[in-house]
Amino acid sequence: MGKLDGRVVIVTGAARGQGEQEARLFVAEGASVVVADVLDDQGKKLAEELGSLYVHLDVGEEADWHAAVAAAKEAYGHVDGLVNNAGILRFNALLDTPLDEFMQVVRVNQVGCFLGVKAVAPEMADGGTIVNTASYTGVTGMAAVGAYAATKHAIVGLTRVAALELAPRHIRVNAMCPGAIDTAMANPARLDPAADPEEASRALDGLYRKLVPLGRIGRPEEVARLALFLSCDDSSYITGQPFVIDGGWLAGVSIV
């Protein structure tokens, strides 16, 4: 028996990276996954491979959310889970960040997560699960990613409030806080057809060997396994919590 047998889960930003690995693992564990993204070609290809439903979903558009939930219920009859994975990152010093750039990050990361909870929870079966993707920077600071860190802090707060308000329906809401993970966000070579992403990954491992106690960058498959844990009965008494998955980065600095 799979850990998600019979469950229907919407995964946003599922066309590649962490979302893709979450979709793959959830299907392998018995779930019917709704692959949701704005990258239609990649998303449709993955959904076809997995035998899943693809929906175009701009997470900052409330109408897109309602359409996605309606499509999921039409295809599968119910919705049991949501993984708010979609997100963007912009590098800029805080004082150099234009307002439109800040608001772009807020729209996708923070508003997208809010709209997902707002649209899906009322249609979700009691006992469902919501997993919000925050970040290592949602529980600490990091220079040059002020807009991103602000939205990820907001997601942790939103997660706690949603957990409190949805607990009477036994809907559990938790947040994942990944550190550096080997996706296109941290490894742009994965978007360059002429580049060798594995070579870039090895280079990133070398960089993070000096920063992360476990000595390497994280893998999206590892984040997917945390998403699975928070979406199945293994975490049945856990709600309202942020889970840091960062190779020990947040633990502190070693001087030896």
Secondary structure as the mmCIF struct_conf table of DSSP 4:
data_model
#
loop_
_struct_conf.conf_type_id
_struct_conf.id
_struct_conf.beg_label_comp_id
_struct_conf.beg_label_asym_id
_struct_conf.beg_label_seq_id
_struct_conf.end_label_comp_id
_struct_conf.end_label_asym_id
_struct_conf.end_label_seq_id
TURN_TY1_P TURN_TY1_P1 LYS A 3 GLY A 6
STRN STRN1 VAL A 8 THR A 12
TURN_TY1_P TURN_TY1_P2 GLY A 13 ALA A 15
BEND BEND1 ARG A 16 ARG A 16
HELX_RH_AL_P HELX_RH_AL_P1 GLY A 17 ALA A 28
TURN_TY1_P TURN_TY1_P3 GLU A 29 GLY A 30
STRN STRN2 SER A 32 ASP A 37
BEND BEND2 VAL A 38 VAL A 38
HELX_RH_AL_P HELX_RH_AL_P2 ASP A 40 LEU A 50
TURN_TY1_P TURN_TY1_P4 GLY A 51 GLY A 51
STRN STRN3 LEU A 53 HIS A 56
TURN_TY1_P TURN_TY1_P5 VAL A 59 GLY A 60
HELX_RH_AL_P HELX_RH_AL_P3 GLU A 62 TYR A 76
BEND BEND3 GLY A 77 GLY A 77
STRN STRN4 VAL A 79 ASN A 84
STRN STRN5 ASN A 92 ASN A 92
HELX_RH_3T_P HELX_RH_3T_P1 LEU A 94 ASP A 96
HELX_RH_AL_P HELX_RH_AL_P4 LEU A 99 VAL A 105
HELX_RH_PI_P HELX_RH_PI_P1 VAL A 106 VAL A 111
HELX_RH_AL_P HELX_RH_AL_P5 GLY A 112 VAL A 120
HELX_RH_3T_P HELX_RH_3T_P2 ALA A 121 GLU A 123
STRN STRN6 MET A 124 THR A 133
HELX_RH_3T_P HELX_RH_3T_P3 TYR A 136 GLY A 138
BEND BEND4 VAL A 139 THR A 140
TURN_TY1_P TURN_TY1_P6 ALA A 143 ALA A 144
STRN STRN7 VAL A 145 VAL A 145
HELX_RH_AL_P HELX_RH_AL_P6 GLY A 146 LEU A 166
HELX_RH_3T_P HELX_RH_3T_P4 ALA A 167 ARG A 169
TURN_TY1_P TURN_TY1_P7 HIS A 170 HIS A 170
STRN STRN8 ARG A 172 PRO A 178
BEND BEND5 ALA A 180 ALA A 180
STRN STRN9 ILE A 181 ILE A 181
BEND BEND6 ASP A 182 THR A 183
TURN_TY1_P TURN_TY1_P8 ALA A 184 ALA A 186
HELX_RH_3T_P HELX_RH_3T_P5 PRO A 188 LEU A 191
TURN_TY1_P TURN_TY1_P9 PRO A 193 ALA A 194
BEND BEND7 ALA A 195 ALA A 195
HELX_RH_AL_P HELX_RH_AL_P7 PRO A 197 TYR A 208
TURN_TY1_P TURN_TY1_P10 ARG A 209 LEU A 211
TURN_TY1_P TURN_TY1_P11 PRO A 213 LEU A 214
BEND BEND8 GLY A 215 ARG A 216
STRN STRN10 GLY A 218 GLY A 218
HELX_RH_AL_P HELX_RH_AL_P8 PRO A 220 SER A 231
BEND BEND9 CYS A 232 CYS A 232
HELX_RH_3T_P HELX_RH_3T_P6 ASP A 233 SER A 235
TURN_TY1_P TURN_TY1_P12 SER A 236 TYR A 237
BEND BEND10 GLY A 240 GLY A 240
STRN STRN11 PRO A 242 ILE A 245
BEND BEND11 ASP A 246 ASP A 246
TURN_TY1_P TURN_TY1_P13 GLY A 247 GLY A 248
HELX_RH_3T_P HELX_RH_3T_P7 TRP A 249 ALA A 251
#
